Amino acid sequence: MINLLDKIKETSKFLKSKLDIKPEVGLILGSGLGTLADEIEEATIFNYEDIPNFPVSTVEGHEGKLVVGILKGKKVVAMKGRFHYYEGYSMKDITFPVRVMKELGVKMLLVTNACGGLNEKLYPGALMIINDHINLTGDNPLIGPNDEELGPRFPDMSNAYDKELIKLAVKVAEKQNIEIEKGVYTAISGPNYLSKAELRMLMKIGSDALGMSTVPEVIVARHSGLRVLGIACVTDMAIPDTLESISHEEVIEVANKTRPKFIKLVKEIINEVDL
């Protein structure tokens, strides 16, 4: 059976053979936010199904394309759609693209998502910089044999989200008059939305927002030595006492409405970041 490192090298070799640039910034674009990839210039676009060893997105709002090119003067590789644990993929499958990004030359990962808000300072359409996370998926992408060529056996997650990148994101938001919060993001496995009792538990343990992605990718990014910035788009409020049922279509709708300010923020962060 082909091992993980061999798969990474096979996939990156395929991509490098078709690329003229070496990307420096990796982007993972969450539900309804993939159109940022359309603004990448000099783009080379790959369908996930055409990339060796890549999974395929099965969720509405995740188009399933890898886009490599130039954004705000930086060389980027963007995932237009991600993979989720609830789709039946393993944690290693979900995080495989992050491994490939590292092999391609990426130094920084900017990861985004659509999430539910648990803190009353948030609201549908709010943007939240992730400054820490809680992994409640019940799994971890680093379980199993560890290859030291990919990262250390016991990586530290006490500073998973880069403090300097957070400062930069806050500065950019202020400059653009974009209201932004900071908070703790909790990842659950999904695909069901949580019960009120479960939501109360998350609030008690210090979660500001929750979703079904991001944390596995961040764990692998840090294991790989990448700097990480996470930005969550709050699409609904999940506070138990005022909780109302929400559909995935409604989540996408709010993400779409928030998209202009989100894209503006991300583009300027990429413009100003010092790699």
Secondary structure, 3 states (H helix, E strand, C coil): CCCHHHHHHHHHHHHHCCCCCCCCEEEEECCCCHHHHHHCEEEEEEEHHHCCCCCCCCCCCCCCEEEEEEECCEEEEEEECCCCHHHCCCHHHHHHHHHHHHHHCCCEEEEEEEEEECCCCCCCCCEEEEEEEEEECCCCCCCCCCCCCCCCCCCCCCCCCCHHHHHHHHHHHHHCCCCEEEEEEEEECCCCCCCHHHHHHHHHCCCCEEECCCHHHHHHHHHCCCEEEEEEEEEEECCHHHCCCCCHHHHHHHHHHHHHHHHHHHHHHHHHCCC
